[in-house]
Amino acid sequence: MTDTPAHLTIVDHPLVQHKLTIMRDKGTSTAVFRQLLREISQLLAYEVTRNLPMTTTRIETPMQEMDAPTLDGKKLALISILRAGNGLLDGVLELIPSARVGFVGLYRDEETLQPVQYYFKVPEAMEDRLVIAVDPMLATGNSSVAAVDLLKKSGATNIIFLCLLASPEGVATMKAAHPDVPIVTAALDESLNEKGYIIPGLGDAGDRMFGTK
């Protein structure tokens, strides 16, 4: 796991990087892309949940009683930034099935590159939960900033942003707006093109996941 800079964590595990390479390939089918996204999301979730608070509970094994480690506090909240966020959400939920789930509906205006909100529904008691916001692409950062704005307005104070790919521009935009929100990603790519897509990237994650254009 590589830190570059302090608020950004790049998960450089060989399995993560190998799966990401296959996902980048334009010849990879929709079905394979979707499956790889689910698999890679679990590997990323493993890292993003590394520091969850722990306590102990008294149990009885077949051999004897013991104080065994267990997660502490309220169930964490997974927030999918629609629509592409659902691809990451599915994999993380398999790993943490007891998590509460919310959705932020945003789409990017192709002319202004600014986010437009169309849906927002999150769990209660957000202030007491670790909130993991998931979206495969941190491109311009505008939609991500808007989503985190909404999550903070709902009471969330402990937020991590989990993405598959990030651009330097998006990381800088997020840091400027929300320096208290760490970013975990599989790769920091080179730049954005004139249309706001990550280069070299993997195209539009939602289109590749759902087979749309």
N, C-alpha and C positions, 0 to 999 in steps of 0.2 A: 504494500500500500504506500503510495507516494503522496507527499504533501507539497503542493505548489500553487499558491502560497498558503498561509496559515488557515484561511477560511475555506480552502478548496482541497478535497481529498480525491486523488485519482487511484482507483482500485486497479492495480496493475497485475493482478493474479493471472497466471498463464491461461487458465480456462476462460476467464472473462475476455481476455484479449483475443483468444482463438475464436470464440463464438462471435465476437464483435466483427472480426474480419469477414466471416462468412455472411453476416448480416449486411455488411457494407457492399458486398458483391451484387451488382445489379442483376445478375443471373439467378440469384437465390429466389425461390418461389415464395408466394404469400404464406403457404402453410408452414414451410421451414422457417421463414422469418418470424412468424408468430410464435412458433415453438421455441426458437432460440431466445426471443425476447422474454418469454416466461422463465426459461432456464437462467438467463443472465440476471434477471431481476432478483432471483433467489440468492444468487452469489453476491449481488450488491447489497441486498437486505441483510445478509449475514454480517457484512462490515458496518452497515449503518446502525445496527442494533447492538453492536459490540459492548457499549457502555450502558445498557439498560440497568436501572436500579434493581438490586437483588435483596431478598430476605430469606428466611428459612421457615420451613413448616415441618411439623412432627408427623412422620409417616412410619408405617411398619412394613419392612421388607419381608420376604419369606424367612429371613434369618433373624432379624431383630428390629427394634425401633431405632430411628435416627432422625436427626435434624437435617433435612435435605434442602438444597437451594431451590428457590422458586422466584419468579418475577414479582416485583413489588409495585405498589401503586395502581392507579387506574389503567384500564386497557388503553394501549396507544391508539392513535387515530391515523388512518391512512387516507390521504386526500388525493383523489385522481383529478388531474387537470385534463378535462375532456378535450378531444375524444381519445387522443393517443395515449394518455395516461393510463387508460384501462389495461393496456398491454403489460405495463409494469405492475399495476395493481393486482392482476390475477396471480402472478407469480409470488408476490410478497404475501398475499393472503394465504397461499398454500403453506407458506412457512409460518405465518402467524395467524391462524384461523380465528382466533378470539378478538382480533383487532376490530375496532369500530371503523366504519367507512363513510367518507363524505365525497362530494363531487363539486368541482368548480367548473362551470361551463364558460369557456372563453374561445373566441375565434379571432384570428388576426385579419384586420382589414388589409387587403393586398395593396391598396394604394398608399395608406399612411403607415402601415406596419404596426399600428396601434391595436391593443386588445379591445374587444367588445364583449361585454358580459351578457350571457343569456340564461345562466342557471347557477344556483348556489344552495347547497344543502349539506350541513356538517353535523357531527354528533354534538350532544350537549356536554357541558363541563370541559370545554376546550382548554381552559386555563389550567386544568389539572392533568393534562395529557401531554406525552411526547407526540408531536404531530409530524408525520412524514408526508411531505407533498411530493407526488410523483408525476413526472412528465419526461418522455424520452429525450426531448431536445431542448437545450437551453441555448437559443439562437440569439435574437436581439436582446432578450431578457425582459422585454416589455410585458408580455403575458405573465411571466413568472413573478415579476414585481407586483403586478395587479392582483394575482392570486394570493400572494403573501399579504398584501394590503388587506384583502378581504378576510383572510384567516386571522390576522391580528385584530381586526375589528370584531371578530366573533369571540375574542378572548384568548386566543392562543399566544403563548409566550415562549414556548420551547419548540421551535420548528427546525426541521432539517429538510433540505431540498435534494431530492434524489433524481438523477437523470442519467441517460445512457451516454449522450454526447453533450459537450459544452463548447462554446466559442469563447475566445478571450473577451470579445465585446460583451457577451451575455454575462460572463462572470463579473466583469467590471461594473455593469449596470446593476446587477444584484447586490454587489458589495456596497455601491454608493447608496442604494435605497434601503438595504437591509443588512448592514454589516454584522448583525447578531445571528444571521441564518447561515449555518455552514452548508456547503455544497458537496455532495458526493457524486462522482461520475466515473464512467469507465474510460473516458478519454477527453482530453482538451485538444480540440482540432485547431487548424491554422487560422481561420478567419470566416467572415461572412461574405457572400457575393452581393451583387447590387439588389437582389430580390430578398435579401435577408435569410438565405439558406446557408447552413453550415457547410464549409469546404474543408477537406474532401467529403466529409459527412456520409450520409447514406440515403439522401433524398428525403421525401416527406414520410415520416414514420407512420402517420395515420394511413396514408394511401397504401404504403407497402404492407401494413398490418391487415387492412381490411380489403385490399384488392380494388381500391377506387382510384380515380384520377381527378 
